[in-house]
Amino acid sequence: MKGEDQPPTRWTQHCWEPFVSDHPERLARFQTSSGTPVDPLYCQDEESPGPGEFPFTRGIHPSMYRGRLWTMRQYAGYSSPQETNQRFRFLLAQGQTGLSVAFDLPTQIGYDSDDPEATGEVGRVGVPINTIDDLDQLLSEIPLESVSISMTINSTAPLLLALLLALAKRRGIAFDQIRGTLQNDILKEYIARGTQRFPVEPSMRLVVDVIEYCSKEVPSFYPISISGYHIREAGSTAIQEVAFTLANGIAYLNACRDRGLDLIQVGRRLSFFFNAHNQLFEEIAKFRAARRMWARICRERFQIEDDRACQLRFHTQTGGSTLQAKEPANNIVRVTIQALAAVLGGTQSLHTNSWDEALSLPSQEAARLALRTQQVLASESGVTDTSDPLGGAPFIEYLTNQIDDGAMAMISDIDERGGMLVSVNDGYIRRAIEQSAYEAQVTRDSGESTPVGVEEDGAIPEAPFRVDASIEQQRKQMLEKYRLQRDDSAVESALLRVEQSATGSDNMIPVLIDAMESGCTLGEVSRRLAAVFGESQDHG
């Protein structure tokens, strides 16, 4: 776009002006510290697609952050629902605009805190949630109708959704007021994380059940966040992160189409989740390429003509695997670079890791600084004043094209192998990620890419947070008391309905909501599902 004294461009007339008439820009002075006005867009080729225009390389909205800043959604989960609730309320008081829940490992796989399989893992990497009362404590004094709730949960995602909706009913909140995101991306578990409980086929059924139910009953909720974050954390390259994430997205759209769902409606409620690493320009280009690729995939492969349904909306988290335990204060710089890449790449929401997370769950002051990092970028850096600030730069455009070409070649290879489900089941994708992780480790071990401040004799500071060893016993006592106070016959009846529903083909979410309202625990419901579906087997 040219200066204000020049005639309006095609993009200004046909895209930006109609959009801002319905979605006004923020009350801000868009100018440099020297007083130079900053236009919404700068480009050399005024006929090329701009922000808000298919294929959305330059952003999904014409005004981007001039209209609305990204959601600042910090991720947290501690040993107990009460402790996590305190951290959530602290972060909201500091200006956070959305919550993101980290669950402990037993909850992720579907075990109650008193299950022998959960021994030693209760509350270690997140909050344990087994019952509707647990979730009520976790979200105490947090208004579900106005705070967006994101839940990083996959194998048991349908159960956590059921708990959330059962809690909404308890509080008298209509489902159409619930906002947030459920990760619900089971495919990346088989290739990158390993917390799957059931085999691929029934797991995919549950994923689609969630998408179908939310499309009809919880319209403001994103029922799946297709995640490249964990793929990158497992050791993939940036190009693999894009390719495997979008290939998973293709598999989900195929499953929704097979169910007979409206792909326009589904496409408008899909979200994605990417990592941000230290290579600033590659990361910016990665986000731009992913947006463009997904738009083309939706249009060309699935014949989705609705532009909004072709938009790739994504959350970003800074790279946990890049954090270093030696000289950990250096992580503040790493996180800032990564957050800047996400913002320059056009993210819709962002979590910034705390500098001490290489040592343990973060301290309160480190969590505050992580949030302040986002706030400084938003209000003091000037990067929000124009859409796609680096778009058109030769290096950025070159990298965007390289990632696009490389990732599309990988997707074509997956197609030739029979698709993502085949490539997941035979271990092909996981082996590719492991090979990249191995090559990166060799490079580091050789000294070619040693992180700054990491020396062999460097000291690792004491961890700021330690899990209370008594939490496991406390949780067992809580569950014992919970079971004594419920109606056992109602629980058994609900569990039988869960098992019967699992043997059929109807959407399971209503039955799961009823089970959680009846007092069933997450572990009890998971056990009944496993009795029908079987347990996932690792074939390497």
FIMAR-988270 format. One record per residue (C-alpha): x, y, z. Coordinates in steps of 0.25 Angstrom, whole numbers, padded with zeros to 4 digits, always signed. Layout:
BEGIN
XYZ;...
//
This chain:
BEGIN
+0000+0000+0000;+0005+0014-0003;+0004+0026+0006;-0009+0033+0009;-0007+0044-0002;-0007+0033-0012;-0020+0027-0019;-0025+0015-0012;-0020+0001-0017;-0029-0011-0021;-0026-0017-0007;-0030-0005+0000;-0043-0003-0007;-0047-0018-0008;-0042-0024+0004;-0037-0014+0015;-0048-0004+0015;-0060-0013+0015;-0053-0021+0026;-0050-0009+0036;-0064-0004+0034;-0069-0016+0041;-0057-0018+0050;-0051-0005+0054;-0036-0004+0057;-0031-0002+0071;-0031+0012+0077;-0016+0014+0075;-0007+0023+0067;+0000+0015+0056;+0013+0023+0054;+0027+0022+0058;+0034+0029+0070;+0038+0039+0060;+0024+0042+0056;+0024+0035+0042;+0010+0029+0039;+0010+0014+0037;+0000+0009+0027;-0007-0005+0028;+0001-0011+0017;+0013-0009+0009;+0015-0017-0004;+0022-0015-0018;+0012-0024-0026;-0001-0017-0023;-0008-0028-0031;-0003-0040-0022;-0012-0045-0011;-0011-0037+0002;-0015-0040+0016;-0029-0045+0017;-0028-0050+0003;-0027-0065-0002;-0017-0072+0000;-0015-0063+0013;+0001-0064+0012;+0001-0050+0018;-0009-0052+0029;-0024-0057+0031;-0029-0043+0034;-0027-0030+0026;-0024-0022+0038;-0017-0033+0046;-0012-0027+0059;-0016-0013+0056;-0030-0018+0058;-0028-0028+0069;-0016-0033+0077;-0013-0048+0078;-0019-0056+0090;-0008-0056+0101;-0011-0070+0106;+0000-0075+0116;+0000-0090+0119;+0000-0096+0133;-0003-0108+0141;+0002-0111+0155;+0000-0123+0165;-0014-0120+0169;-0026-0113+0163;-0026-0103+0175;-0011-0099+0172;-0013-0098+0157;-0026-0089+0160;-0017-0079+0168;-0007-0078+0156;-0018-0076+0146;-0025-0065+0154;-0011-0059+0156;-0008-0059+0141;-0022-0053+0138;-0019-0042+0148;-0006-0039+0140;-0014-0037+0127;-0014-0051+0121;-0026-0052+0112;-0028-0067+0111;-0025-0080+0120;-0017-0092+0115;-0018-0105+0124;-0006-0115+0125;-0011-0128+0130;-0002-0139+0137;+0002-0151+0130;-0009-0161+0136;-0020-0151+0132;-0014-0150+0118;-0015-0165+0116;-0027-0168+0124;-0023-0173+0138;-0029-0167+0151;-0019-0163+0162;-0021-0175+0170;-0019-0185+0159;-0006-0193+0160;-0002-0189+0146;-0001-0175+0151;+0008-0177+0162;+0020-0167+0163;+0013-0158+0152;+0002-0151+0159;+0003-0136+0157;+0017-0137+0152;+0015-0130+0138;+0002-0124+0140;-0011-0124+0148;-0018-0137+0151;-0033-0136+0147;-0042-0148+0149;-0055-0143+0153;-0065-0132+0151;-0062-0127+0165;-0047-0126+0161;-0050-0117+0148;-0059-0109+0157;-0048-0106+0167;-0038-0104+0155;-0048-0093+0149;-0053-0087+0162;-0056-0072+0161;-0053-0073+0146;-0065-0069+0138;-0066-0080+0127;-0075-0070+0119;-0064-0060+0117;-0051-0066+0118;-0046-0075+0107;-0041-0089+0112;-0031-0097+0104;-0028-0111+0108;-0016-0118+0103;-0021-0132+0104;-0023-0143+0093;-0026-0158+0096;-0035-0153+0107;-0040-0141+0100;-0054-0145+0098;-0055-0148+0113;-0049-0134+0117;-0059-0128+0107;-0070-0136+0114;-0065-0131+0128;-0065-0116+0123;-0079-0117+0117;-0084-0124+0130;-0078-0113+0138;-0085-0103+0129;-0098-0109+0132;-0095-0109+0147;-0093-0094+0146;-0104-0092+0137;-0096-0087+0126;-0101-0089+0111;-0092-0098+0103;-0092-0087+0092;-0085-0077+0102;-0073-0087+0104;-0060-0082+0096;-0047-0089+0095;-0039-0100+0088;-0038-0115+0091;-0025-0120+0085;-0031-0134+0081;-0020-0137+0071;-0018-0152+0073;-0010-0155+0061;+0002-0147+0066;+0002-0155+0078;+0006-0168+0070;+0017-0161+0063;+0023-0151+0074;+0018-0152+0088;+0013-0166+0091;+0001-0163+0100;-0009-0170+0092;-0018-0180+0099;-0026-0187+0088;-0023-0192+0074;-0023-0182+0063;-0037-0185+0057;-0046-0183+0069;-0037-0171+0073;-0041-0165+0060;-0055-0168+0062;-0055-0160+0076;-0048-0149+0069;-0059-0147+0059;-0069-0149+0070;-0064-0137+0077;-0063-0129+0064;-0077-0133+0060;-0083-0130+0074;-0076-0116+0075;-0080-0112+0061;-0095-0114+0065;-0095-0111+0080;-0083-0103+0084;-0081-0094+0072;-0071-0084+0078;-0062-0095+0082;-0050-0100+0074;-0052-0115+0075;-0038-0119+0070;-0024-0112+0070;-0015-0119+0059;-0002-0119+0066;+0012-0118+0060;+0018-0113+0073;+0020-0127+0078;+0026-0132+0065;+0036-0121+0065;+0039-0124+0080;+0042-0139+0076;+0053-0134+0067;+0047-0131+0053;+0051-0120+0044;+0043-0108+0041;+0039-0113+0028;+0035-0127+0034;+0027-0119+0045;+0018-0113+0034;+0017-0125+0025;+0013-0135+0036;+0004-0125+0043;-0004-0122+0030;-0004-0137+0026;-0011-0140+0039;-0020-0128+0036;-0023-0135+0022;-0026-0148+0030;-0036-0141+0039;-0043-0134+0028;-0044-0148+0021;-0050-0154+0033;-0060-0143+0034;-0064-0144+0020;-0066-0159+0022;-0075-0156+0033;-0084-0147+0024;-0080-0134+0032;-0081-0120+0025;-0066-0117+0022;-0069-0102+0022;-0075-0103+0036;-0063-0112+0040;-0053-0103+0033;-0057-0091+0040;-0055-0097+0054;-0041-0104+0051;-0029-0098+0058;-0014-0102+0057;-0003-0101+0067;+0012-0099+0064;+0025-0097+0070;+0034-0085+0069;+0050-0088+0070;+0062-0079+0069;+0064-0077+0054;+0056-0064+0053;+0054-0063+0038;+0051-0078+0035;+0041-0078+0046;+0034-0066+0040;+0034-0072+0027;+0029-0086+0032;+0016-0079+0038;+0014-0072+0024;+0016-0084+0016;+0007-0093+0025;-0005-0083+0023;-0003-0083+0008;-0002-0098+0007;-0014-0101+0016;-0022-0091+0007;-0018-0098-0005;-0021-0112+0001;-0035-0108+0005;-0038-0102-0008;-0032-0112-0018;-0033-0125-0010;-0046-0123-0003;-0053-0113-0012;-0056-0104-0001;-0060-0091-0007;-0063-0083+0005;-0050-0074+0008;-0052-0074+0023;-0052-0089+0024;-0039-0089+0016;-0032-0080+0027;-0021-0086+0035;-0023-0081+0049;-0012-0084+0059;-0006-0084+0073;+0008-0083+0075;+0017-0087+0087;+0032-0084+0088;+0041-0096+0087;+0042-0104+0100;+0053-0112+0094;+0062-0100+0092;+0062-0096+0106;+0075-0099+0114;+0077-0102+0128;+0091-0096+0128;+0091-0081+0129;+0076-0082+0128;+0074-0067+0128;+0079-0067+0114;+0066-0074+0111;+0059-0060+0113;+0066-0056+0100;+0062-0069+0093;+0048-0068+0096;+0047-0053+0092;+0053-0057+0078;+0043-0068+0077;+0031-0060+0081;+0035-0049+0071;+0035-0059+0060;+0021-0064+0064;+0016-0050+0063;+0023-0046+0050;+0017-0059+0045;+0003-0055+0048;-0001-0064+0060;-0015-0063+0066;-0010-0067+0080;+0003-0069+0087;+0009-0076+0099;+0023-0071+0103;+0031-0081+0112;+0037-0077+0125;+0052-0076+0125;+0053-0086+0137;+0045-0097+0130;+0057-0105+0127;+0059-0107+0142;+0044-0110+0146;+0030-0104+0145;+0032-0089+0145;+0033-0080+0157;+0022-0069+0158;+0032-0058+0155;+0037-0065+0143;+0023-0067+0138;+0020-0052+0139;+0032-0049+0131;+0028-0058+0120;+0015-0051+0119;+0021-0038+0120;+0030-0042+0108;+0017-0043+0100;+0012-0030+0105;+0025-0022+0102;+0024-0028+0088;+0010-0024+0086;+0011-0009+0092;+0025-0005+0090;+0032-0011+0078;+0023-0005+0067;+0022-0019+0060;+0007-0019+0061;+0005-0006+0053;+0005-0012+0040;+0000-0025+0034;+0011-0035+0030;+0023-0026+0033;+0033-0034+0026;+0025-0039+0014;+0031-0035+0001;+0045-0036+0006;+0053-0045-0003;+0059-0054+0007;+0046-0056+0014;+0039-0059+0001;+0050-0069-0003;+0049-0076+0010;+0034-0077+0009;+0035-0083-0005;+0045-0093+0000;+0037-0098+0012;+0025-0099+0003;+0032-0107-0008;+0039-0116+0002;+0026-0119+0011;+0017-0121-0001;+0027-0131-0006;+0027-0139+0007;+0011-0138+0007;+0012-0144-0008;+0021-0155-0003;+0011-0158+0009;-0001-0159-0001;+0007-0169-0010;+0009-0178+0002;-0006-0178+0004;-0008-0166+0013;-0005-0162+0027;-0012-0173+0035;-0004-0184+0027;+0009-0175+0030;+0006-0174+0044;+0002-0189+0046;+0015-0194+0039;+0024-0185+0047;+0029-0177+0035;+0026-0163+0040;+0032-0166+0054;+0045-0172+0047;+0046-0159+0039;+0045-0150+0051;+0055-0159+0059;+0065-0158+0048;+0064-0143+0048;+0066-0143+0063;+0078-0152+0062;+0085-0143+0051;+0082-0130+0060;+0088-0137+0072;+0101-0141+0064;+0102-0127+0060;+0101-0122+0074;+0111-0132+0079;+0121-0129+0069;+0121-0114+0075;+0116-0108+0062;+0103-0104+0068;+0105-0103+0083;+0095-0093+0090;+0101-0081+0096;+0105-0082+0110;+0105-0097+0110;+0119-0103+0114;+0122-0117+0120;+0126-0112+0133;+0114-0102+0135;+0106-0102+0147;+0091-0105+0147;+0083-0096+0157;+0074-0102+0167;+0060-0105+0162;+0050-0094+0166;+0038-0104+0167;+0037-0117+0173;+0025-0126+0174;+0020-0129+0188;+0022-0144+0190;+0009-0144+0198;+0000-0140+0186;-0002-0154+0182;-0007-0159+0195;-0016-0147+0196;-0022-0150+0182;-0024-0164+0186;-0032-0159+0199;-0040-0149+0191;-0044-0160+0181;-0048-0170+0192;-0057-0159+0198;-0063-0155+0185;-0067-0170+0182;-0073-0171+0195;-0082-0159+0193;-0087-0163+0179;-0099-0172+0175;-0092-0185+0171;-0104-0190+0163;-0105-0177+0155;-0090-0179+0152;-0091-0193+0148;-0103-0190+0139;-0095-0179+0132;-0083-0187+0130;-0091-0198+0123;-0097-0188+0114;-0083-0183+0111;-0079-0197+0107;-0091-0200+0099;-0089-0187+0092;-0075-0190+0088;-0079-0203+0081;-0089-0195+0072;-0086-0183+0063;-0094-0172+0069;-0087-0159+0074;-0082-0163+0088;-0081-0149+0094;-0095-0148+0100;-0093-0161+0107;-0080-0156+0112;-0086-0144+0117;-0096-0152+0125;-0086-0161+0130;-0078-0149+0136;-0091-0143+0142;-0094-0156+0148;-0081-0156+0156;-0072-0165+0147;-0057-0163+0148;-0048-0161+0136;-0041-0174+0138;-0054-0182+0140;-0059-0177+0126;-0046-0179+0120;-0045-0194+0125;-0059-0197+0119;-0055-0190+0105;-0042-0199+0105;-0050-0211+0108;-0057-0209+0095;-0047-0202+0086;-0034-0209+0092;-0021-0203+0096;-0011-0197+0086;+0001-0205+0083;+0014-0199+0079;+0020-0206+0067;+0032-0197+0066;
//
